[in-house]
Amino acid sequence: MTQTEHDDAAAFAAYQASFSEVPGYLNFASYGPPSSRVHDRIEHLVRLAGEGAVGATERLEGENLRARESFSRLSGFPLDRVGMTGSTSLGLFQVAFGLPGGSVLVSAGEFPSNIYPWLRTGGIGRARVDLVGAPGTRMTPDVVARSLTSDTVAVSVSAVDFRTGYRADLAGIRDVIGPDRLLVVDGIQGFGVADLEWTLADVLITGAQKWVRGTWGVAALAFSPQGLERVEPVLTGWTGVTDSRRYDGVEHRPLPGAERFSVSNLSPYATGAFAEALELMESVGARAIDGIVSTHAAALIEELDAAGVPVLSPRDREQRAGIVVAGVSGRAADAHAALAAAGISATRHGEDRIRLSVHATTRSEVFSEAAKVLADFA
């Protein structure tokens, strides 16, 4: 083993040791159990706030910058084009209300947080939604190309689809929409486990609570120069303007970068948890996490195949991330209950599908057990 390989192995061992989820946890697409480092950071910050010592406010507020800096390094966007907001949903609303007109192409099968913002803006003279396809439709470059019109100003897509696990071809979509339309990417089901070229997006929004494993209450916003220029800071607040602490009763100019989308001060416990989780990801690298997640997903698919359980998510490594969907036609409620009885956490989608999701810390021995349970319902 080379020194580099030894260092990488040691880094991953430290990473893995910081998590303590039960072996049957296969539900990272719902939320990612945070690490002991995140627990400790939140506890430290609460204690700091509780003491109320001189300088505590500044130290608490500094967690926002820590999170922005780490997100900048991991995403590839410069720091001045990275901001923070309260959630992926809020970030999407800010983008939707910030686009002045035209239509935005969105899959009808998207998670609702990527549909409702565009529905809400259509009647007030801002951008309006153009829904395409149906639940389960993959937003491939071909689907996008066929759906574009002369009025399309943006395409909004999930990097990884919550329902199917399909990993979007961001490069292909970027190519077919051209340089003049915006590409808005909801990264919450991919950031942290899919090593994508995130800077293909004009707007990237990623909440902390799922694959990043940074708890609830914060999300990152990142912009290309074009995205920052064209998305107006309509839904912003007093912390998104210059001289924000000069309380003079007049409107101040927006800040020059992505911080213009700040609505108010965020919880330092949320930003501190986000920063800690992002820095922990950095310690092993997104590419390494992607590789391990891919290996785990392939192993789970193999076990489901061996048990005769239909796999409804993509099999091609380039088209999937950490989500594997099992087909249990008409029996999802019973299958979900049986998994729970076996100590396995998963998500039920309707009557026909069980969504399983794996991370780098998932223990592979649970795959055969999950497949065995689901085989009774396939």
Residue, then its C-alpha position, 0 to 999 in steps of 0.5 A: m500500500t502506498q502512502t497515499e492509499h494508506d492516508d485515504a484508508a485512514a481518512f475513510a476509517a475516521y469518516q466511517a467511525s463518526f457515524s452511528e446509524v443502525p445497520g438497517y438504515l436504507n433511507f438516506a433519500s429521506y434524511g441522512p443521520p448526522s455524524s458525531r462531529v455534527h452532534d458535537r458542533i451543535e452542542h458546542l454552539v448551543r453551549l457558546a450561546g448559553e454562556g453569552a460571553v463577549g464575542a459569542t455573537e460573532r463566533l456564532e455568525g461565523e458558522n455561515l462563512r464556514a459553510r459557504e467556504s466548504f460548499s464553494r470548495l466542494s461545488g466548484f463555485p467561487l465563494d462570492r457566488v455562494g450564499m445561504t438560505g433556509s431550505t431547498s424549497l425556499g431557494l427555489f421560490q427565490v429563484a422562481f420569483g426572481l425570474p422576470g418572465g418567460s416559461v420554465l421547463v419542469s418535469a411533471g414528475e419532479f418532487p413538489s418543491n420543484i413545482y410549486p414555486w413555478l406554479r405560484t409565479g405564473g399569475i403575477g407576471r413572473a416566470r411561468v411553469d411549463l410542465v412536461g412528461a409524467p411521474g417517472t419520466r426521465m428528464t433526458p437531454d432528448v426530452v428537454a430538447r423536444s420540449l423547448t420553445s422560443d419562450t423557454v428561459a430556464v430548465s429546472v431539474s433535479a440532479v437525481d430524481f427522488r422517485t426513480g433515482y435517475r441521475a440527470d445528464l447535466a452536461g447533455i441538458r446544458d448542451v441542448i438548452g444553449p448558453d442563453r437559457l438558465l439551468v436550475v439544478d435541485g441538488i438535494q438528492g445528489f450533492g454529497v454522493a454524486d461527483l457531478e460537474w456542478t458548475l454546469a448549473d446557472v443556479l444550484i440549490t442544495g439542502a443539508q439534511k439528506w446526503v450531506r448529513g448536516t441536519w435541517g434548516v439550511a441550504a446553499l445557493a450557488f450561481s453562475p455569472q449569468g444566473l446571478e445577473r438574471v435572477e433578481p433578489v425579489l425574495t430577499g431581506w435586510t441581511g441581503v443588502t449593503d450596510s445592513r446594520r445601518y438602520d436608517g429606514v431606507e432601502h439599501r442596495p443588494l449585496p454584489g454576490a450571492e449573499r444578496f439572497s439572504v432573507s435573515n440571519l440563519s440559525p448558527y446551529a444549522t449553519g454550523a452543522f452544515a459546515e461540519a458535515l461539508e468539511l467531513m465530506e471534504s476529508v474523504g472527497a466527493r469522488a471517493i464517496d461516489g465510488i463507494v455509494s455506487t458499489h453499494a448500490a450495485a451490490l443491492i441491485e444484485e441481491l434484489d435480482a437474485a431474490g427475484v425482486p424487480v428493480l425499477s431504478p437505473r442500472d447503469r452506473e452513470q445514470r444512478a446515484g444512491i437510490v435503488v427502487a424495488g417493485v412490489s406491485g400493489r403490496a407496498a404497504d405490507a412490504h414497508a411494514a415487513l421491512a420495518a419489522a426487520g429493522i430496515s428503514a425505507t420509503r414507500h411510494g404509492e402501492d407499487r414501489i419501495r425506495l431504498s437508499v444507500h450511503a458510503t457508511t451503509r453496511s452491505e450485509v443488510f442488502s441480502e436481508a432487505a432483498k429477502v424481505l421484499a422477495d415475499f412481495a415481489 
